[in-house]
């Protein structure tokens, strides 16, 4: 009997014969899943390769110095950095910097693991939320290969902020979808847990709360706007009550922390320019593979700089997609409304907090500002194309073929056009990613530190330095005092010896080479006391005028003198004073002093010692010629 044969016939795979192996069986069980996993592996590996081409940037040097200078205390973890409350990120930075210093590979590994976790969670969300099929790979690829999220997987400070927020966003949406479908309390708790997790790394995670409400209204209700809002609020009020409590508690903590003054927009035109750049030049081209051209921004990540033609073509493609999906699927309009609403939230947040300064004209071209929008955009595109997995719509098939395309010729033309568009987007995406990598590989800070480390290795043991600032292209001067060399070199393997007074100090030039130092600035006026110049008698204060007044500022003073004996002296510049050590004979000394005025005053404390000087210069430390 056939049934008996079926029962007794051996299974080739079970017997270990010629049947497919476990990997082949796994692939055959779900080919879409297999391709998705391969795409995730390729995307994560590619991003890791790009990350290895870069290195630390300005903010990372500042965080690294602070981590080494501070104990792991609640005050450190709950401080704000550039108005970001990020205790989870500061904890990770504190541990990583103290363990690895300036080594790059631990950070690349951390970012790679984070990117892999977000990618896997995002694919699981797509499988749970959308109708199954090969179409799931479209929103997945939008997220995996988006040039707008390259900063999050390349720059470790941005990664510490954005990757946990993206992960929290994805997992909170997944928990919210399950809660809406089942009403189970464990999913409600999971929503709150993932929101709190995101808030541990960046304040922007607060936007997850309105996003969950908008997603519920747009994708899980029906009817008009008022009816949808009322239904979502009434049916799921426990989650809104819980998330409101989380938000209020977080804001209560955030507002009690010391923070920098928030900027405010200077004009309506500034806001409109920012929004136009953020959406028109950065977001829309980026969602379709752009910006294709990047603007160099020093050691930091590059800025979006699309060509006008490419920008308008990307707008045309997006609008075409919106029109076609809305005409083909009743729920598509609600998906696009969700995306528009979230973009409006992000634009409003940054317009209110990132404008009103000298960098405002560039703010709208910063890709990381819309890195989280990529997650929402991919979900909305998937919902518009495929529909929800549990939706009850008349158009159950994802893409009913229009009548005009049912003829073979017309269908072939449409298929060729679609393939051409997708191929163009794929090539454009790869081009954008490659150009980002080229830009990201230029790191002045890495070259400066490498040169300085090599110089320190061969420098004489008695080489000492007066503290100064690193070049602006390494750490900008508005980060003072964290742009000081004494801060910058703390995580380095070889650290310079910094002193507050030296007879023959050295300094680093802008390339990181060690050079003898001298002072360039305002000199003292000539004196007519014979060959002595200005005579400073023991226990008396002598006023020595400068050639011209100097403003209140941190200076370095060069003091060349001839002393009749060893002594200490008090050197004054305006209201600032410093005690220095003098040695018998013809000597010189360099020391920092923050002051101002039109003259210096010198007091030799030893009554029997007299000092002659013709050479005092107040200014800045420069390499000796």
VEXDREN-2710 file (C-alpha; in Angstrom, 1 decimal):
% VEXDREN-2710
k/r/px/py/pz
1/UNK/0.0/0.0/0.0
2/UNK/1.2/3.5/-0.7
3/UNK/0.7/4.6/2.9
4/UNK/2.8/1.7/4.2
5/UNK/5.5/2.5/1.8
6/UNK/5.5/6.1/2.9
7/UNK/5.8/5.0/6.5
8/UNK/8.5/2.5/6.0
9/UNK/10.6/4.3/3.3
10/UNK/13.7/5.7/4.9
11/UNK/14.4/9.4/5.0
12/UNK/17.5/10.1/3.0
13/UNK/18.3/13.2/5.1
14/UNK/17.8/11.3/8.4
15/UNK/20.0/8.5/7.3
16/UNK/22.8/10.9/6.4
17/UNK/22.8/9.8/2.7
18/UNK/22.4/12.1/-0.3
19/UNK/19.7/14.3/1.2
20/UNK/20.3/18.0/1.9
21/UNK/22.3/19.0/4.9
22/UNK/21.0/21.2/7.8
23/UNK/22.1/24.4/6.2
24/UNK/20.3/23.6/2.9
25/UNK/17.2/22.5/4.8
26/UNK/17.3/25.8/6.8
27/UNK/17.5/27.8/3.6
28/UNK/14.8/25.8/1.8
29/UNK/12.5/26.2/4.9
30/UNK/12.4/30.0/4.4
31/UNK/14.3/31.4/1.5
32/UNK/13.2/35.0/2.3
33/UNK/14.7/34.6/5.8
34/UNK/17.9/33.1/4.3
35/UNK/18.4/36.1/1.9
36/UNK/17.6/38.5/4.8
37/UNK/20.2/37.0/7.0
38/UNK/22.8/37.2/4.1
39/UNK/21.9/40.9/3.6
40/UNK/22.3/41.6/7.3
41/UNK/25.7/39.9/7.3
42/UNK/26.9/41.9/4.2
43/UNK/25.6/45.2/5.5
44/UNK/27.1/44.8/9.0
45/UNK/30.4/43.7/7.7
46/UNK/30.5/46.5/5.2
47/UNK/29.7/49.1/7.9
48/UNK/32.4/47.6/10.1
49/UNK/34.9/48.0/7.2
50/UNK/34.0/51.7/6.9
51/UNK/34.3/52.2/10.6
52/UNK/37.9/50.8/10.6
53/UNK/38.8/53.5/8.1
54/UNK/37.9/56.2/10.5
55/UNK/38.9/56.9/14.1
56/UNK/38.1/59.2/17.0
57/UNK/36.7/62.6/16.2
58/UNK/36.3/65.9/18.2
59/UNK/33.6/64.9/20.7
60/UNK/35.3/61.5/21.3
61/UNK/38.5/63.1/22.4
62/UNK/36.6/65.3/24.9
63/UNK/34.6/62.3/26.3
64/UNK/37.8/60.2/26.5
65/UNK/39.6/62.9/28.6
66/UNK/36.6/63.3/30.9
67/UNK/36.3/59.6/31.4
68/UNK/40.0/59.4/32.5
69/UNK/39.7/62.5/34.7
70/UNK/36.5/61.4/36.6
71/UNK/35.5/58.6/38.9
72/UNK/32.5/56.5/38.0
73/UNK/29.9/58.4/40.1
74/UNK/26.3/59.3/39.7
75/UNK/27.3/62.9/39.1
76/UNK/29.4/61.8/36.1
77/UNK/26.8/59.4/34.7
78/UNK/24.0/62.0/35.1
79/UNK/25.9/65.0/33.7
80/UNK/24.8/66.3/30.3
81/UNK/27.1/66.4/27.3
82/UNK/26.0/68.9/24.7
83/UNK/22.7/68.8/26.5
84/UNK/22.4/65.1/26.0
85/UNK/21.5/63.1/29.1
86/UNK/23.2/59.8/28.4
87/UNK/24.1/57.8/31.5
88/UNK/24.3/54.5/29.5
89/UNK/26.6/56.0/26.9
90/UNK/28.8/57.6/29.5
91/UNK/29.1/54.3/31.4
92/UNK/30.1/52.5/28.2
93/UNK/32.6/55.3/27.3
94/UNK/34.1/55.3/30.8
95/UNK/34.7/51.5/30.7
96/UNK/35.9/51.4/27.1
97/UNK/38.4/54.4/27.4
98/UNK/39.9/53.1/30.6
99/UNK/40.2/49.6/29.2
100/UNK/41.3/50.4/25.6
101/UNK/42.4/54.1/25.5
102/UNK/42.8/55.2/21.9
103/UNK/42.7/51.7/20.5
104/UNK/40.1/51.6/17.7
105/UNK/39.1/48.0/17.4
106/UNK/37.1/47.7/20.6
107/UNK/34.9/50.6/19.4
108/UNK/34.5/49.0/16.0
109/UNK/33.5/45.8/17.6
110/UNK/31.0/47.5/19.9
111/UNK/29.4/49.4/17.0
112/UNK/29.3/46.2/14.9
113/UNK/27.5/44.3/17.6
114/UNK/25.1/47.1/18.1
115/UNK/24.4/47.4/14.4
116/UNK/23.8/43.6/14.1
117/UNK/21.4/43.7/17.0
118/UNK/19.4/46.5/15.5
119/UNK/19.3/44.9/12.1
120/UNK/18.1/41.5/13.4
121/UNK/15.5/43.2/15.6
122/UNK/14.3/45.2/12.6
123/UNK/13.9/42.2/10.4
124/UNK/11.9/40.4/13.1
125/UNK/9.7/43.4/13.4
126/UNK/9.0/43.4/9.7
127/UNK/8.1/39.7/9.8
128/UNK/5.7/40.3/12.6
129/UNK/4.1/43.5/11.3
130/UNK/3.9/43.1/7.5
131/UNK/2.5/40.5/5.1
132/UNK/5.1/37.8/4.4
133/UNK/6.9/37.5/1.1
134/UNK/9.9/38.7/-0.8
135/UNK/8.6/42.3/-0.5
136/UNK/9.9/42.3/3.1
137/UNK/13.4/42.7/1.7
138/UNK/12.6/46.2/0.3
139/UNK/12.1/47.9/3.7
140/UNK/14.9/45.8/5.1
141/UNK/17.4/47.0/2.5
142/UNK/16.2/50.6/3.0
143/UNK/17.4/50.3/6.6
144/UNK/20.4/48.1/6.2
145/UNK/22.1/50.1/3.4
146/UNK/20.9/53.6/4.2
147/UNK/23.7/56.2/3.9
148/UNK/21.9/58.3/6.5
149/UNK/22.8/55.9/9.3
150/UNK/26.5/55.5/8.5
151/UNK/27.5/57.9/11.3
152/UNK/25.8/55.6/13.8
153/UNK/27.9/52.7/12.8
154/UNK/31.2/54.6/12.2
155/UNK/31.5/57.3/14.9
156/UNK/31.5/55.8/18.3
157/UNK/29.8/58.7/20.2
158/UNK/27.0/58.9/17.7
159/UNK/26.8/55.1/17.9
160/UNK/26.5/55.2/21.6
161/UNK/23.6/57.6/21.2
162/UNK/21.8/56.4/18.1
163/UNK/22.2/52.6/18.0
164/UNK/20.5/52.0/21.5
165/UNK/17.8/54.5/20.5
166/UNK/17.2/52.7/17.2
167/UNK/17.1/49.3/19.0
168/UNK/14.8/50.7/21.7
169/UNK/12.5/52.1/19.0
170/UNK/12.3/48.9/17.0
171/UNK/11.7/46.7/20.1
172/UNK/9.2/49.1/21.6
173/UNK/7.3/49.1/18.3
174/UNK/7.4/45.3/18.3
175/UNK/6.1/45.2/21.8
176/UNK/3.4/47.8/21.1
177/UNK/2.2/45.8/18.1
178/UNK/1.9/42.7/20.2
179/UNK/0.1/44.6/23.0
180/UNK/-2.4/46.1/20.5
181/UNK/-3.1/42.7/19.1
182/UNK/-3.3/40.7/22.3
183/UNK/-3.8/43.2/25.2
184/UNK/-1.4/41.2/27.4
185/UNK/0.2/43.1/30.2
186/UNK/3.7/41.6/29.6
187/UNK/3.8/43.4/26.2
188/UNK/2.7/46.6/28.0
189/UNK/5.6/46.2/30.4
190/UNK/8.0/45.5/27.5
191/UNK/7.0/48.7/25.8
192/UNK/7.9/50.8/28.9
193/UNK/11.1/48.8/29.5
194/UNK/12.4/49.5/26.0
195/UNK/11.5/53.2/26.2
196/UNK/13.4/53.5/29.4
197/UNK/16.3/51.6/27.8
198/UNK/16.4/54.2/25.0
199/UNK/16.3/57.1/27.5
200/UNK/19.4/55.8/29.2
201/UNK/21.4/56.7/26.1
202/UNK/19.8/59.8/24.6
203/UNK/17.0/62.2/25.3
204/UNK/15.7/61.8/21.8
205/UNK/14.3/58.5/22.8
206/UNK/11.4/60.5/24.2
207/UNK/10.1/60.7/20.7
208/UNK/9.4/57.0/20.8
209/UNK/6.4/57.8/23.0
210/UNK/4.5/59.9/20.4
211/UNK/5.7/57.6/17.7
212/UNK/4.0/54.6/19.3
213/UNK/0.8/56.6/19.6
214/UNK/0.9/57.8/16.0
215/UNK/1.7/54.3/14.8
216/UNK/-1.3/52.9/16.7
217/UNK/-3.6/55.6/15.3
218/UNK/-2.4/55.3/11.7
219/UNK/-1.9/51.6/11.3
220/UNK/-4.2/50.0/13.9
221/UNK/-7.4/52.0/13.7
222/UNK/-9.9/52.8/11.0
223/UNK/-12.2/55.7/10.2
224/UNK/-11.6/59.5/10.3
225/UNK/-9.1/61.4/12.2
226/UNK/-11.2/62.1/15.3
227/UNK/-12.6/58.5/15.5
228/UNK/-9.1/57.0/15.1
229/UNK/-7.7/59.2/17.9
230/UNK/-10.5/58.4/20.2
231/UNK/-10.4/54.7/19.5
232/UNK/-6.6/54.5/20.0
233/UNK/-6.8/56.4/23.3
234/UNK/-9.8/54.6/24.7
235/UNK/-8.7/51.0/23.8
236/UNK/-5.1/51.3/24.8
237/UNK/-5.2/53.9/27.6
238/UNK/-3.0/51.8/30.0
239/UNK/0.0/52.0/27.7
240/UNK/-0.4/55.8/27.3
241/UNK/-0.8/56.3/31.0
242/UNK/2.4/54.2/31.7
243/UNK/4.4/56.0/29.0
244/UNK/3.2/59.4/30.2
245/UNK/4.5/58.5/33.7
246/UNK/7.9/57.4/32.2
247/UNK/8.1/60.7/30.2
248/UNK/7.2/62.9/33.1
249/UNK/9.7/61.1/35.4
250/UNK/12.5/61.4/32.9
251/UNK/11.9/65.1/32.2
252/UNK/11.9/65.7/36.0
253/UNK/15.4/64.3/36.2
254/UNK/16.6/65.9/33.0
255/UNK/15.5/69.4/34.0
256/UNK/17.4/69.2/37.3
257/UNK/20.7/68.5/35.6
258/UNK/23.1/71.3/34.8
259/UNK/23.1/71.9/31.0
260/UNK/24.3/74.4/28.5
261/UNK/22.0/77.2/27.5
262/UNK/19.6/76.1/24.7
263/UNK/19.8/78.2/21.6
264/UNK/16.7/79.6/20.0
265/UNK/16.2/80.3/16.3
266/UNK/17.1/83.8/15.3
267/UNK/14.4/84.2/12.6
268/UNK/11.6/82.4/10.8
269/UNK/13.8/82.3/7.7
270/UNK/16.5/80.3/9.7
271/UNK/13.9/77.7/10.6
272/UNK/12.5/77.4/7.1
273/UNK/16.0/77.0/5.7
274/UNK/16.8/74.3/8.3
275/UNK/13.6/72.4/7.5
276/UNK/14.2/72.7/3.8
277/UNK/17.7/71.3/4.1
278/UNK/16.8/68.6/6.5
279/UNK/14.0/67.2/4.5
280/UNK/14.8/68.3/1.0
281/UNK/18.5/67.9/0.8
282/UNK/19.2/65.2/3.5
283/UNK/16.2/63.0/4.2
284/UNK/14.4/62.5/0.9
285/UNK/17.6/61.9/-1.2
286/UNK/19.0/59.7/1.6
287/UNK/15.9/57.5/1.6
288/UNK/16.5/56.8/-2.1
289/UNK/20.2/56.1/-1.9
290/UNK/21.6/59.6/-1.7
291/UNK/23.0/62.1/-1.1
292/UNK/25.6/60.8/-3.7
293/UNK/27.9/63.7/-2.9
294/UNK/29.2/64.6/0.5
295/UNK/30.7/67.9/1.8
296/UNK/33.9/67.5/3.8
297/UNK/33.6/68.5/7.4
298/UNK/37.1/67.9/8.9
299/UNK/37.5/65.0/11.2
300/UNK/33.8/64.8/11.8
301/UNK/31.3/63.0/9.6
302/UNK/30.7/64.6/6.2
303/UNK/27.5/66.6/5.4
304/UNK/24.9/65.8/2.8
305/UNK/25.5/67.8/-0.4
306/UNK/23.3/66.3/-3.2
307/UNK/23.3/67.7/-6.8
308/UNK/20.2/69.6/-7.6
309/UNK/19.2/67.3/-10.4
310/UNK/19.6/64.2/-8.3
311/UNK/17.7/65.9/-5.4
312/UNK/14.6/66.7/-7.6
313/UNK/14.6/63.3/-9.2
314/UNK/14.5/61.7/-5.7
315/UNK/11.5/63.9/-4.9
316/UNK/9.9/62.8/-8.1
317/UNK/10.4/59.1/-7.3
318/UNK/9.1/59.5/-3.8
319/UNK/6.0/61.4/-4.8
320/UNK/5.3/58.8/-7.5
321/UNK/5.6/56.0/-5.0
322/UNK/3.2/57.8/-2.6
323/UNK/0.6/58.3/-5.4
324/UNK/0.8/54.8/-6.7
325/UNK/0.6/53.1/-3.3
326/UNK/-2.3/55.3/-2.1
327/UNK/-4.2/54.5/-5.3
328/UNK/-3.6/50.8/-4.9
329/UNK/-4.0/50.3/-1.1
330/UNK/-6.5/52.1/1.1
331/UNK/-4.2/51.9/4.2
332/UNK/-1.1/53.3/2.4
333/UNK/-2.2/56.9/3.0
334/UNK/-2.2/56.3/6.7
335/UNK/1.3/54.9/6.5
336/UNK/2.6/58.0/4.7
337/UNK/0.8/60.2/7.2
338/UNK/2.7/58.3/10.0
339/UNK/6.0/59.1/8.3
340/UNK/5.1/62.7/7.7
341/UNK/4.0/63.2/11.4
342/UNK/7.3/61.7/12.8
343/UNK/9.4/63.8/10.4
344/UNK/7.5/66.9/11.7
345/UNK/8.3/65.9/15.3
346/UNK/12.0/65.5/14.5
347/UNK/12.2/68.7/12.6
348/UNK/10.5/70.6/15.3
349/UNK/12.8/69.2/18.0
350/UNK/16.0/70.2/16.2
351/UNK/14.6/73.5/15.0
352/UNK/14.0/74.4/18.6
353/UNK/17.3/73.2/20.0
354/UNK/20.0/73.3/17.3
355/UNK/19.6/76.7/15.7
356/UNK/20.7/80.2/16.7
357/UNK/24.5/79.7/16.4
358/UNK/27.2/80.0/13.9
359/UNK/26.7/76.4/12.7
360/UNK/23.0/76.8/12.1
361/UNK/23.3/77.1/8.3
362/UNK/24.8/73.5/8.2
363/UNK/22.4/71.9/10.8
364/UNK/19.9/70.7/8.2
365/UNK/22.7/68.8/6.3
366/UNK/23.7/66.6/9.3
367/UNK/22.6/63.0/8.5
368/UNK/22.5/61.8/12.1
369/UNK/19.6/64.1/12.9
370/UNK/17.4/61.8/10.7
371/UNK/19.0/58.4/11.5
372/UNK/16.0/57.3/13.5
373/UNK/13.7/58.6/10.8
374/UNK/15.1/55.9/8.5
375/UNK/13.6/53.2/10.8
376/UNK/10.2/54.8/10.6
377/UNK/10.5/55.4/6.9
378/UNK/11.3/51.8/6.2
379/UNK/8.4/50.6/8.3
380/UNK/6.0/53.0/6.5
381/UNK/7.2/52.1/3.0
382/UNK/6.7/48.4/3.9
383/UNK/3.2/49.1/5.2
384/UNK/2.3/51.1/2.1
385/UNK/3.6/48.4/-0.3
386/UNK/2.6/45.2/1.6
387/UNK/0.0/46.1/4.2
388/UNK/-0.1/44.7/7.7
389/UNK/0.0/41.0/8.3
390/UNK/-3.3/41.0/10.2
391/UNK/-5.1/43.6/8.1
392/UNK/-8.6/43.0/6.7
393/UNK/-8.4/44.7/3.3
394/UNK/-10.1/44.0/0.0
395/UNK/-6.7/44.1/-1.8
396/UNK/-5.4/41.0/-0.1
397/UNK/-2.7/40.5/-2.7
398/UNK/0.0/43.0/-2.3
399/UNK/0.1/44.3/-5.8
400/UNK/-2.9/43.8/-8.0
401/UNK/-1.8/44.2/-11.6
402/UNK/-3.5/47.2/-13.3
403/UNK/-5.6/46.4/-16.4
404/UNK/-3.3/48.3/-18.7
405/UNK/-0.4/46.2/-17.6
406/UNK/-2.0/42.8/-18.1
407/UNK/-1.0/42.6/-21.7
408/UNK/2.5/41.0/-22.0
409/UNK/4.0/44.0/-23.8
410/UNK/2.8/46.5/-21.3
411/UNK/3.8/44.3/-18.4
412/UNK/7.3/43.9/-19.8
413/UNK/7.7/47.6/-20.1
414/UNK/6.6/48.2/-16.6
415/UNK/8.8/45.5/-15.3
416/UNK/11.8/46.9/-17.1
417/UNK/11.1/50.4/-15.8
418/UNK/10.8/49.1/-12.2
419/UNK/14.0/47.1/-12.5
420/UNK/15.8/50.1/-13.9
421/UNK/14.6/52.4/-11.0
422/UNK/15.7/49.8/-8.4
423/UNK/19.0/49.2/-10.1
424/UNK/19.7/53.0/-10.2
425/UNK/18.8/53.3/-6.5
426/UNK/21.1/50.4/-5.6
427/UNK/24.0/51.8/-7.6
428/UNK/23.4/55.3/-6.1
429/UNK/23.3/53.8/-2.6
430/UNK/26.6/52.0/-3.1
431/UNK/28.2/55.1/-4.5
432/UNK/27.0/57.2/-1.5
433/UNK/28.4/54.6/0.9
434/UNK/31.7/54.4/-0.9
435/UNK/32.1/58.2/-1.0
436/UNK/31.3/58.4/2.7
437/UNK/34.0/55.9/3.4
438/UNK/36.6/57.9/1.4
439/UNK/35.6/61.0/3.3
440/UNK/35.6/59.3/6.7
441/UNK/39.1/57.9/6.2
442/UNK/40.7/61.4/6.5
443/UNK/41.5/61.9/10.2
444/UNK/43.8/64.7/11.2
445/UNK/43.6/63.7/14.9
446/UNK/44.9/60.2/14.1
447/UNK/47.8/61.6/12.1
448/UNK/48.6/64.2/14.8
449/UNK/48.6/61.6/17.6
450/UNK/50.6/59.0/15.6
451/UNK/53.3/61.6/14.8
452/UNK/53.4/62.8/18.4
453/UNK/53.7/59.3/19.7
454/UNK/56.6/58.6/17.4
455/UNK/58.3/61.8/18.4
456/UNK/57.8/61.1/22.1
457/UNK/59.4/57.6/21.6
458/UNK/62.6/59.2/20.4
459/UNK/62.7/62.3/22.5
460/UNK/65.3/62.8/25.3
461/UNK/64.1/61.8/28.8
462/UNK/64.3/65.4/30.0
463/UNK/61.9/66.7/27.4
464/UNK/59.2/68.8/29.1
465/UNK/56.2/70.7/27.8
466/UNK/54.1/73.7/28.8
467/UNK/50.5/72.9/28.3
468/UNK/48.9/74.3/25.2
469/UNK/46.0/73.6/22.9
470/UNK/45.8/71.0/20.1
471/UNK/45.0/72.3/16.5
472/UNK/41.4/73.2/15.9
473/UNK/41.1/70.5/13.3
474/UNK/41.8/68.0/16.0
475/UNK/39.7/69.4/18.8
476/UNK/37.9/72.8/18.3
477/UNK/38.7/75.5/20.7
478/UNK/35.1/75.9/21.9
479/UNK/35.7/72.6/23.8
480/UNK/38.2/74.3/26.1
481/UNK/39.6/73.1/28.5
482/UNK/39.3/69.7/26.9
483/UNK/41.2/70.9/23.8
484/UNK/44.3/71.3/26.0
485/UNK/47.2/68.9/25.2
486/UNK/47.2/67.7/28.8
487/UNK/43.6/66.5/28.3
488/UNK/44.1/65.2/24.8
489/UNK/47.0/62.9/25.5
490/UNK/45.6/61.3/28.7
491/UNK/44.4/58.1/26.9
492/UNK/47.6/57.8/24.9
493/UNK/50.2/55.1/25.4
494/UNK/53.0/57.7/25.7
495/UNK/52.1/60.9/27.5
496/UNK/54.2/64.1/27.4
497/UNK/55.5/65.5/30.7
498/UNK/53.8/68.8/31.3
499/UNK/55.3/71.4/33.7
500/UNK/54.2/74.8/34.9
501/UNK/57.7/76.3/34.6
502/UNK/60.6/75.3/32.3
503/UNK/63.9/76.7/31.2
504/UNK/63.9/75.0/27.8
505/UNK/60.4/73.8/27.1
506/UNK/59.4/71.9/24.0
507/UNK/56.1/72.0/22.2
508/UNK/54.1/70.1/19.5
509/UNK/53.6/71.9/16.2
510/UNK/50.4/71.5/14.2
511/UNK/51.6/68.3/12.7
512/UNK/52.5/66.7/16.1
513/UNK/56.3/67.1/15.8
514/UNK/58.3/68.1/18.9
515/UNK/60.0/71.5/18.5
516/UNK/61.9/73.8/20.8
517/UNK/59.5/76.5/22.0
518/UNK/59.7/80.3/22.2
519/UNK/57.2/83.1/22.9
520/UNK/55.8/85.4/20.3
521/UNK/54.0/88.5/21.6
522/UNK/54.4/91.8/23.4
523/UNK/57.9/92.6/24.6
524/UNK/59.0/95.0/27.4
525/UNK/60.0/98.5/26.6
526/UNK/63.8/99.3/26.5
527/UNK/65.4/100.7/29.7
528/UNK/68.3/103.0/30.1
529/UNK/70.0/101.4/33.1
530/UNK/73.2/100.6/31.3
531/UNK/73.9/97.0/30.3
532/UNK/71.5/95.8/33.0
533/UNK/68.3/96.8/31.4
534/UNK/65.7/96.8/34.1
535/UNK/67.1/96.3/37.5
536/UNK/65.1/94.4/40.1
537/UNK/66.5/94.8/43.7
538/UNK/65.9/92.3/46.4
539/UNK/62.7/92.7/48.4
540/UNK/61.5/95.5/46.1
541/UNK/58.8/95.5/43.4
542/UNK/59.8/96.8/40.0
543/UNK/57.3/97.9/37.4
544/UNK/58.4/97.1/33.9
545/UNK/56.2/98.6/31.1
546/UNK/55.3/96.6/28.0
547/UNK/55.6/98.0/24.5
548/UNK/51.8/98.1/24.5
549/UNK/48.9/96.8/26.7
550/UNK/47.6/93.2/26.5
551/UNK/44.0/92.1/27.1
552/UNK/43.1/89.7/29.8
553/UNK/44.0/86.3/28.5
554/UNK/45.9/83.1/29.2
555/UNK/49.5/83.8/28.1
556/UNK/52.9/82.3/28.2
557/UNK/55.7/84.5/29.6
558/UNK/59.3/84.3/28.6
559/UNK/61.6/85.8/31.2
560/UNK/65.3/86.1/30.4
561/UNK/67.4/87.4/33.3
562/UNK/70.9/87.7/35.0
563/UNK/70.7/87.0/38.7
564/UNK/73.3/87.5/41.4
565/UNK/72.0/84.5/43.3
566/UNK/69.3/81.9/43.8
567/UNK/65.9/83.2/44.8
568/UNK/62.2/83.0/44.3
569/UNK/60.3/85.9/42.7
570/UNK/56.7/87.0/42.3
571/UNK/55.8/87.9/38.7
572/UNK/52.6/89.9/38.2
573/UNK/50.6/90.8/35.1
574/UNK/47.6/92.9/36.1
575/UNK/45.7/91.1/38.8
576/UNK/47.4/87.8/38.1
577/UNK/50.6/86.7/39.9
578/UNK/52.9/83.7/39.9
579/UNK/55.8/82.6/42.0
580/UNK/58.8/81.5/39.9
581/UNK/62.3/80.1/40.7
582/UNK/65.4/82.1/39.7
583/UNK/68.9/80.6/39.5
584/UNK/72.3/82.3/39.8
585/UNK/73.7/83.5/36.5
586/UNK/72.4/84.1/33.0
587/UNK/69.2/82.1/32.6
588/UNK/65.7/82.1/31.2
589/UNK/62.3/80.7/32.3
590/UNK/59.0/80.1/30.6
591/UNK/55.7/79.9/32.5
592/UNK/51.9/80.4/31.8
593/UNK/50.1/83.3/33.3
594/UNK/46.5/84.5/32.8
595/UNK/46.3/88.3/33.1
596/UNK/46.4/91.6/31.3
597/UNK/47.6/95.2/31.4
598/UNK/50.3/97.5/30.2
599/UNK/53.2/96.5/32.5
600/UNK/54.6/93.6/34.5
601/UNK/55.8/93.7/38.0
602/UNK/58.7/91.6/39.4
603/UNK/59.5/91.2/43.1
604/UNK/62.7/89.2/44.1
605/UNK/62.0/87.8/47.6
606/UNK/65.6/87.3/48.6
607/UNK/66.8/90.7/49.9
608/UNK/70.5/90.2/48.9
609/UNK/69.8/89.2/45.3
610/UNK/69.6/91.6/42.4
611/UNK/68.3/90.7/38.9
612/UNK/68.8/92.4/35.5
613/UNK/66.5/91.8/32.6
614/UNK/66.2/93.0/29.0
615/UNK/64.0/90.2/27.7
616/UNK/60.5/89.6/28.9
617/UNK/57.8/88.6/26.3
618/UNK/54.1/88.1/27.0
619/UNK/52.3/86.1/24.3
620/UNK/51.8/82.7/22.9
621/UNK/54.1/79.7/22.6
622/UNK/55.4/79.1/19.1
623/UNK/58.0/76.8/17.6
624/UNK/61.5/78.3/17.6
625/UNK/62.9/79.1/14.2
END
